[in-house]
Amino acid sequence: MFAPHPAPPRTTLPIGNDHQSRSAVLGASGLGWVEFDLPGVGIGTAEYPDGPTGVTVLSIPGGARTAVDKRGGAVGVSGGFPYHHALCFAGGSSFGLAATSGVYDELLRRTGYATDFGRLPVVSGAVVYDFTPRDNAIYPDAQLGAEGLRAVRTDRVAVGRVGAAASATVGKVDNVRAEWGGQGAAFARIGAARLLVLTVVNAMGVIVDQAGNIVRGNLDPGTARRRHPADDYADLLAASTAELVPAAGNTTLTAVVTNVRMTDTELGQFATQVHSSMHRAIQPFHTIADGDALFALTTDEVTVAAPSLRLGTVAGELAWDAVLSSVGGPAGRAALGTTGRGSRGNCLVSGSEVVTIAAHDDRDHGAPAGTGLE
């Protein structure tokens, strides 16, 4: 049974990958699923439950041009190439970069061990620091990376505490106020254009919905109320409260995938625009205590006018939905292309489709026991 609330770790036990008692779990359902339909794109997750920690693998076998936008004070990315066949998001901080080599290994097997230059795969890795709420040194290794690729599916992706977000936390003005984060996703199809947002939210900031409510993070255990970090830091600047030490090791990893053609310049600006828009959902964002990275990828299949501006604006709203889905929140709008931002309850928006959240996983409760909020 997983603890309902992340707590500062006890003294780290001498337990690493060599001491695991349970096998990897592939394709866990978390809070539920977001359906998507983007030809040539798939997503898989795998976890070591003894961590818990895991990987999320985005697979594009046909390849996709890429722009990478990196922000914050501690970015953990290997590669960051302008073209990719896969991305590997992982827990385990710098140790988790080992999972990327497992994705390479599996891709090599799939080509029949072909090593001619034109068939070499291109994979980048990005990691989150997820040791804070656990007391072991288990990390995603090459074997788990390969398992994540084997678990790829092309019809839906799990949200909640799954994959690279198995031990993600948010709202870490102070460790005792942290709550569970998660993996989120959202998908939209508008005419010929298709957009898929995948995000692993392990932020120092809190998660905010479209109505301005703090829905996860910085939960005061004494009052059972969530507080905006700006209020805490204003108090500190005025020297009216004791100093709070924010948790180190915070990261939000995001991939935005589309089939719309863009020039390299347009794709780079698209990445910047969407990443910048996410500050509405995560507050504060891109801080010196964070290491955020967004990968914008295109399969270059369809042409639309002014793609960077128009698509970037829509993708920014979709990214907000994806962040909320990471903690089981409502998407906040009925469907892309409709007027208004009214909530449709406990659901995720997928273009004109609504994908209902499945039953909650034990790991996804965000509040401490005994507060009445769990």
C-alpha positions as CSV (number, residue, x, y, z in Angstrom):
1,M,0.0,0.0,0.0
2,F,1.4,3.4,-1.0
3,A,1.4,6.3,1.4
4,P,-1.5,8.7,0.7
5,H,0.8,11.7,1.0
6,P,4.5,12.3,0.0
7,A,6.7,12.9,3.1
8,P,10.3,13.9,3.4
9,P,12.3,10.7,3.2
10,R,13.6,8.8,6.1
11,T,17.3,7.9,6.2
12,T,18.0,6.4,2.8
13,L,18.1,2.7,3.1
14,P,20.9,0.8,1.3
15,I,18.4,-0.5,-1.3
16,G,19.1,-0.1,-5.0
17,N,18.2,-1.9,-8.2
18,D,20.0,-5.1,-7.0
19,H,17.6,-5.5,-4.1
20,Q,14.2,-5.3,-5.8
21,S,11.7,-8.0,-4.9
22,R,9.1,-7.2,-7.5
23,S,9.2,-7.3,-11.3
24,A,8.6,-4.3,-13.5
25,V,5.0,-3.2,-14.2
26,L,4.1,-2.3,-17.8
27,G,1.2,-0.2,-18.8
28,A,-0.3,0.7,-15.4
29,S,-3.7,2.5,-15.6
30,G,-3.1,5.1,-12.9
31,L,-6.1,7.4,-12.8
32,G,-7.4,6.4,-16.2
33,W,-6.6,7.0,-19.8
34,V,-6.6,9.7,-22.5
35,E,-7.3,8.4,-26.0
36,F,-5.4,9.8,-29.0
37,D,-5.3,9.2,-32.7
38,L,-2.0,10.4,-34.1
39,P,-0.6,8.0,-36.8
40,G,3.0,7.0,-36.3
41,V,3.0,8.0,-32.6
42,G,2.8,5.8,-29.5
43,I,3.4,6.0,-25.7
44,G,4.4,3.4,-23.2
45,T,5.1,3.3,-19.5
46,A,6.9,0.9,-17.2
47,E,7.7,1.1,-13.5
48,Y,9.7,-0.5,-10.7
49,P,7.1,-0.7,-7.9
50,D,9.7,-1.1,-5.3
51,G,10.8,2.5,-5.9
52,P,8.3,3.4,-7.1
53,T,9.9,5.0,-10.1
54,G,9.5,4.6,-13.8
55,V,9.8,5.6,-17.4
56,T,7.5,7.0,-20.1
57,V,8.6,6.4,-23.7
58,L,7.3,8.4,-26.6
59,S,7.8,6.4,-29.8
60,I,7.8,7.9,-33.4
61,P,9.3,5.1,-35.6
62,G,9.1,7.2,-38.7
63,G,11.0,10.0,-37.0
64,A,10.0,13.6,-36.2
65,R,11.7,16.9,-36.4
66,T,12.1,18.5,-33.0
67,A,12.7,21.7,-31.2
68,V,13.6,21.7,-27.5
69,D,12.9,24.5,-25.0
70,K,14.8,24.2,-21.7
71,R,14.1,26.4,-18.7
72,G,14.8,26.7,-15.0
73,G,17.9,26.2,-12.9
74,A,18.5,22.4,-13.2
75,V,17.6,20.8,-16.5
76,G,18.3,17.1,-16.8
77,V,18.4,16.3,-20.6
78,S,20.7,14.0,-22.6
79,G,20.6,14.5,-26.3
80,G,18.2,17.2,-27.2
81,F,18.6,16.5,-30.9
82,P,16.7,18.2,-33.8
83,Y,15.2,14.9,-34.9
84,H,13.9,11.9,-32.9
85,H,12.6,8.4,-33.2
86,A,11.9,8.3,-29.4
87,L,12.0,10.2,-26.2
88,C,12.5,8.6,-22.8
89,F,11.3,10.4,-19.7
90,A,12.4,8.9,-16.5
91,G,12.6,9.2,-12.7
92,G,15.8,8.6,-10.9
93,S,17.4,12.0,-11.6
94,S,20.8,11.6,-13.4
95,F,20.8,7.9,-12.8
96,G,17.6,7.6,-14.7
97,L,19.3,8.7,-17.9
98,A,20.5,5.1,-18.1
99,A,17.0,4.2,-19.2
100,T,17.6,5.9,-22.5
101,S,20.3,3.4,-23.4
102,G,17.7,0.6,-23.0
103,V,15.4,2.3,-25.6
104,Y,18.4,2.4,-28.0
105,D,19.1,-1.3,-27.2
106,E,15.5,-2.3,-28.0
107,L,15.4,-0.2,-31.2
108,L,18.7,-1.9,-32.3
109,R,17.1,-5.3,-31.8
110,R,14.0,-4.3,-33.8
111,T,16.2,-3.4,-36.8
112,G,17.8,-6.9,-36.8
113,Y,21.0,-5.2,-35.4
114,A,21.4,-3.1,-38.5
115,T,24.1,-0.5,-38.0
116,D,24.3,1.2,-41.4
117,F,24.4,5.0,-40.8
118,G,21.1,5.8,-42.4
119,R,19.2,3.4,-40.0
120,L,20.7,4.6,-36.7
121,P,17.9,5.6,-34.2
122,V,17.9,9.0,-32.5
123,V,16.7,9.1,-28.8
124,S,16.9,11.7,-26.2
125,G,16.4,11.3,-22.4
126,A,15.0,13.7,-19.8
127,V,14.7,13.0,-16.1
128,V,12.9,14.1,-12.9
129,Y,14.3,14.0,-9.4
130,D,11.9,11.6,-7.6
131,F,13.9,10.5,-4.6
132,T,12.4,13.0,-2.1
133,P,9.2,11.0,-1.2
134,R,10.9,7.6,-1.0
135,D,13.8,6.1,1.0
136,N,15.6,4.0,-1.6
137,A,18.0,4.4,-4.5
138,I,16.1,2.4,-7.1
139,Y,16.2,4.1,-10.5
140,P,15.0,3.4,-14.1
141,D,17.8,1.5,-15.8
142,A,18.4,0.2,-19.3
143,Q,16.1,-2.8,-18.8
144,L,13.2,-0.6,-17.7
145,G,13.8,1.8,-20.7
146,A,13.5,-1.2,-23.0
147,E,10.3,-2.3,-21.2
148,G,8.8,1.1,-21.6
149,L,9.3,0.9,-25.4
150,R,7.8,-2.6,-25.5
151,A,4.8,-1.3,-23.6
152,V,4.0,1.4,-26.3
153,R,0.5,1.6,-27.5
154,T,-0.9,3.9,-30.2
155,D,-4.5,4.4,-28.9
156,R,-4.3,5.8,-25.4
157,V,-2.0,6.9,-22.6
158,A,-2.4,6.5,-18.8
159,V,-2.5,9.5,-16.5
160,G,-1.8,9.9,-12.8
161,R,1.1,8.4,-10.9
162,V,2.4,6.2,-13.7
163,G,5.6,5.9,-15.7
164,A,8.2,8.7,-15.1
165,A,5.7,10.3,-12.7
166,A,5.3,7.3,-10.3
167,S,6.8,9.4,-7.5
168,A,6.3,12.9,-8.8
169,T,5.3,15.6,-6.3
170,V,4.2,19.3,-6.6
171,G,3.7,22.4,-4.4
172,K,7.1,22.1,-2.6
173,V,7.4,25.4,-0.9
174,D,8.2,23.2,2.0
175,N,8.5,19.4,1.8
176,V,5.8,18.8,4.4
177,R,3.3,20.7,2.2
178,A,4.0,18.7,-1.0
179,E,1.3,16.6,-2.7
180,W,1.5,13.9,-5.4
181,G,2.0,15.1,-9.0
182,G,1.6,12.9,-12.0
183,Q,1.6,12.2,-15.7
184,G,-0.9,14.1,-17.8
185,A,-2.0,14.1,-21.4
186,A,-4.5,15.7,-23.7
187,F,-5.3,15.3,-27.4
188,A,-7.2,17.3,-30.0
189,R,-8.1,16.9,-33.7
190,I,-9.1,20.1,-35.5
191,G,-9.6,19.7,-39.2
192,A,-6.5,18.0,-40.5
193,A,-4.4,19.1,-37.6
194,R,-3.7,16.8,-34.7
195,L,-2.1,17.7,-31.4
196,L,-1.0,15.5,-28.5
197,V,0.4,16.8,-25.2
198,L,2.2,14.6,-22.8
199,T,3.6,16.0,-19.5
200,V,5.3,14.7,-16.3
201,V,4.5,17.2,-13.6
202,N,7.1,17.2,-10.7
203,A,7.1,20.9,-10.1
204,M,8.1,23.1,-7.3
205,G,5.0,25.2,-8.0
206,V,1.3,24.4,-7.4
207,I,-1.2,23.3,-10.0
208,V,-3.9,25.8,-10.8
209,D,-7.1,25.3,-12.8
210,Q,-8.7,27.6,-15.3
211,A,-10.9,29.2,-12.6
212,G,-7.8,30.2,-10.6
213,N,-8.2,27.5,-7.9
214,I,-5.1,25.7,-6.5
215,V,-6.0,22.1,-7.0
216,R,-2.8,20.4,-5.9
217,G,0.3,21.4,-3.9
218,N,1.4,23.5,-0.9
219,L,-1.2,22.0,1.4
220,D,-0.8,23.3,4.9
221,P,-1.1,20.2,7.2
222,G,-2.3,22.4,10.1
223,T,-5.2,24.1,8.3
224,A,-5.8,21.6,5.5
225,R,-5.8,24.5,3.1
226,R,-3.7,25.1,0.0
227,R,-1.9,28.4,-0.3
228,H,-0.4,30.1,-3.3
229,P,3.4,30.2,-3.0
230,A,3.4,33.9,-3.8
231,D,1.7,34.5,-0.4
232,D,4.4,32.5,1.4
233,Y,7.2,34.3,-0.4
234,A,5.6,37.7,0.2
235,D,5.6,36.9,3.9
236,L,9.3,35.8,3.7
237,L,10.2,39.0,1.9
238,A,8.5,41.0,4.7
239,A,10.4,38.8,7.2
240,S,7.2,38.0,9.0
241,T,7.5,34.2,9.0
242,A,10.2,31.7,9.6
243,E,12.2,30.8,6.5
244,L,10.9,27.9,4.3
245,V,13.3,25.8,2.3
246,P,11.9,24.7,-1.0
247,A,12.6,21.1,-2.0
248,A,15.4,20.8,-4.5
249,G,15.0,18.6,-7.6
250,N,11.9,19.8,-9.4
251,T,11.1,19.3,-13.1
252,T,8.2,19.3,-15.5
253,L,8.9,17.4,-18.7
254,T,6.6,17.9,-21.7
255,A,6.3,16.6,-25.2
256,V,3.9,18.3,-27.8
257,V,3.5,16.2,-30.9
258,T,1.7,17.3,-34.1
259,N,1.3,16.3,-37.7
260,V,1.5,19.9,-39.0
261,R,4.4,21.0,-41.1
262,M,6.5,23.9,-39.7
263,T,9.8,25.4,-40.6
264,D,12.6,25.0,-38.0
265,T,12.0,28.6,-37.0
266,E,8.3,28.1,-36.6
267,L,8.8,24.9,-34.7
268,G,11.2,26.6,-32.3
269,Q,8.8,29.4,-31.6
270,F,5.9,26.9,-31.2
271,A,7.9,25.2,-28.5
272,T,8.6,28.5,-26.7
273,Q,5.0,29.6,-26.9
274,V,3.5,26.4,-25.6
275,H,6.1,26.1,-22.8
276,S,5.6,29.7,-21.8
277,S,1.8,29.2,-21.6
278,M,2.2,26.5,-19.0
279,H,3.0,29.0,-16.3
280,R,-0.8,29.5,-16.0
281,A,-1.2,25.8,-14.9
282,I,1.9,25.6,-12.7
283,Q,2.7,28.6,-10.4
284,P,5.5,29.5,-10.1
285,F,7.1,27.8,-13.1
286,H,10.7,27.7,-14.6
287,T,12.2,28.7,-11.2
288,I,15.8,28.3,-10.1
289,A,14.6,25.3,-8.2
290,D,13.1,23.7,-11.4
291,G,14.6,22.1,-14.5
292,D,11.8,22.2,-17.1
293,A,12.1,20.9,-20.7
294,L,9.6,20.8,-23.5
295,F,10.1,18.8,-26.7
296,A,8.0,20.0,-29.7
297,L,7.8,17.3,-32.5
298,T,6.2,17.3,-35.9
299,T,5.7,14.4,-38.3
300,D,5.4,16.9,-41.2
301,E,2.2,15.4,-42.7
302,V,-0.2,18.3,-43.3
303,T,-0.1,22.0,-44.0
304,V,-2.1,24.7,-42.3
305,A,-1.7,28.5,-42.5
306,A,0.3,30.3,-39.8
307,P,0.9,27.0,-37.9
308,S,3.2,28.3,-35.2
309,L,0.8,31.0,-34.0
310,R,-2.5,29.3,-34.4
311,L,-1.4,25.8,-33.4
312,G,0.7,27.2,-30.6
313,T,-2.3,29.0,-29.1
314,V,-4.5,25.9,-29.2
315,A,-1.7,23.7,-27.9
316,G,-1.2,26.1,-24.9
317,E,-4.8,25.5,-23.8
318,L,-4.4,21.7,-24.4
319,A,-1.2,21.8,-22.2
320,W,-3.2,23.3,-19.4
321,D,-5.7,20.4,-19.7
322,A,-2.8,17.9,-19.7
323,V,-1.4,19.4,-16.5
324,L,-4.8,19.1,-14.8
325,S,-5.3,15.6,-15.9
326,S,-2.1,14.6,-14.2
327,V,-3.9,15.0,-10.8
328,G,-7.3,13.9,-12.0
329,G,-8.7,17.4,-12.4
330,P,-11.4,18.4,-14.9
331,A,-10.2,19.6,-18.3
332,G,-12.0,22.9,-17.8
333,R,-13.6,23.3,-21.2
334,A,-16.2,21.3,-23.1
335,A,-14.4,20.9,-26.4
336,L,-11.9,22.8,-28.5
337,G,-13.6,25.0,-31.0
338,T,-16.5,25.8,-28.7
339,T,-17.2,29.0,-26.8
340,G,-16.6,29.2,-23.0
341,R,-14.6,27.3,-20.5
342,G,-17.2,25.5,-18.5
343,S,-16.3,22.4,-16.6
344,R,-17.7,19.0,-17.6
345,G,-16.9,17.4,-14.3
346,N,-14.4,14.6,-13.7
347,C,-13.4,14.1,-17.3
348,L,-10.6,14.8,-19.8
349,V,-11.3,16.6,-23.1
350,S,-10.0,15.0,-26.3
351,G,-11.0,17.4,-29.0
352,S,-14.7,16.8,-29.4
353,E,-14.5,13.6,-27.4
354,V,-14.8,13.2,-23.6
355,V,-12.7,10.5,-22.0
356,T,-13.9,9.7,-18.5
357,I,-11.4,9.1,-15.7
358,A,-11.3,5.6,-14.4
359,A,-11.4,4.5,-10.8
360,H,-8.7,6.1,-8.7
361,D,-5.4,4.2,-7.9
362,D,-4.4,4.1,-4.3
363,R,-1.3,6.0,-5.1
364,D,-3.1,9.1,-6.5
365,H,-4.6,10.6,-3.4
366,G,-3.2,14.0,-2.9
367,A,-3.9,14.9,0.7
368,P,-2.6,13.7,4.0
369,A,-4.7,11.2,6.0
370,G,-6.9,12.8,8.6
371,T,-7.3,16.2,6.9
372,G,-10.7,15.4,5.5
373,L,-9.4,16.1,2.0
374,E,-8.1,12.6,1.2
